[in-house]
Amino acid sequence: MSSNSRIRCSRVEYHDQDGNGMTVLVEQVMNASYGNYVWPSSLVLSNYVWHHRKRFSDKTLLEVGAGTCLSSLALAKSQPPSHAHLIMSDLAPILPVVKGCLSLNKMDWSDHPVATSRHWVQELPWGDLDAVSAVTRDVEQLWQTKIDFILGSDTFYHPPDFEKLLMTISIVIQRHNPQCRFITAYQERSSKRSLQYLLDKWSLCCKQIPIDDMWFDDSLFFPDDDSTDQDAPADGGQIPSRLTTSYSSLSSVFLLEISAKPDQRA
Ligand SMILES: C[S@@+](CC[C@H](N)C(=O)[O-])C[C@H]1O[C@@H](n2cnc3c(N)ncnc32)[C@H](O)[C@@H]1O
């Protein structure tokens, strides 16, 4: 870790209109590699997952490019307790970040696929056919189920990786479960970027999920004018600061559902 890196623990709070609420803690390494940081997209996706937790609670989910794995944590810590099977995946050097965030939230996990654990942490480099085939095989053999949903927040970050990611998604859908959906929060960084050509190439289609203020109150993530939250270190004993971000970054996030083309979902 570079000498100017700082580890900061922050809290992300979830509330619904029925008065239910929950807190997830995340550990971020500031000024470090991009998996060690909570990206605005993950606030949108994790709120979507938490508010729609009944839809996911008995399903099998694979989070790709998980980083601080906020969306998986939001589901795993939800009440009533989720029975979801969760695989949190990323590149090997980022897996300690995933595990650190799971530990911070007192979650159990296994770092290799076993039938007895409902939470696995898994290396999964996009575009690696053997790696994704091993994951789907383990899910079928050990959990005797199929992946229902893939989650990814800010995974369309680096354009040369877009095709590797969509190839991975396409393999899960076409060789494992044609009903599987990839729900992804996409931050638009350039209007010149488009996924359509790659979606067509990998026989996928995409629809936008409206970001609804019934389930996403962006004002919860803006800094208070008089707050010192943003700079508060959270080392031992202090209440972790509330995670904040800017209006402009949240307003450039879109939520997408990518699936097989309708005639290929049988
Ligand atoms: C912009 S970060 C988003 C992290 C996290 N999902 C979030 O929203 O806070 C992109 C993530 O994708 C992962 N990633 C980048 N390239 C990848 C690849 N080729 N295969 C697998 N994961 C990759 C990074 O390690 C990182 O965790």
The ligand as an ORCA input file, in Angstrom:
! r2SCAN-3c Opt
* xyz 0 1
  C     -14.819      0.687    -10.549
  S     -14.517     -0.716     -9.536
  C     -16.135     -1.070     -8.849
  C     -16.027     -1.815     -7.553
  C     -17.354     -2.096     -6.844
  N     -18.207     -2.950     -7.649
  C     -18.082     -0.805     -6.490
  O     -19.039     -0.428     -7.191
  O     -17.695     -0.152     -5.502
  C     -14.333     -2.038    -10.749
  C     -14.157     -3.406    -10.130
  O     -14.010     -4.357    -11.176
  C     -12.903     -5.202    -10.918
  N     -12.305     -5.603    -12.209
  C     -11.700     -4.781    -13.105
  N     -11.261     -5.489    -14.159
  C     -11.628     -6.783    -13.930
  C     -11.438     -7.989    -14.666
  N     -10.806     -7.997    -15.854
  N     -11.931     -9.133    -14.147
  C     -12.583     -9.123    -12.943
  N     -12.772     -8.003    -12.196
  C     -12.294     -6.840    -12.682
  C     -11.952     -4.333    -10.116
  O     -11.023     -5.105     -9.362
  C     -12.919     -3.538     -9.261
  O     -13.263     -4.211     -8.063
*
